[in-house]
């Protein structure tokens, strides 16, 4: 069977069914080569269709605080006063570059998440 780039859900489902049939094919065999090609085509399709967007920065901060058992006062050193932390978490004030750097350092949240617009 000849394969091409998967562009539709129907083609994707067809490829998955074929993959299931030849899943145990030996490497280097005709079916093994087809298995390898199908795996690449399916992976490419899934990466294009299932793009996961970065989380909201404020929700990421809240989530990480919860994981670490932090309270707002625990972020005062990274952001400034406790009232400033409250303003950030309530979306009344934007994160500054310096805050982003410190939050990355303190909470370990990737900077690309923290710089995202909210």
Secondary structure as GFF3:
##gff-version 3
##sequence-region A 1 118
A	DSSP	alpha_helix	9	21	.	.	.	ID=ss1
A	DSSP	alpha_helix	30	49	.	.	.	ID=ss2
A	DSSP	alpha_helix	57	68	.	.	.	ID=ss3
A	DSSP	three_ten_helix	72	75	.	.	.	ID=ss4
A	DSSP	alpha_helix	76	79	.	.	.	ID=ss5
A	DSSP	alpha_helix	82	89	.	.	.	ID=ss6
A	DSSP	alpha_helix	97	107	.	.	.	ID=ss7
A	DSSP	alpha_helix	111	114	.	.	.	ID=ss8
###
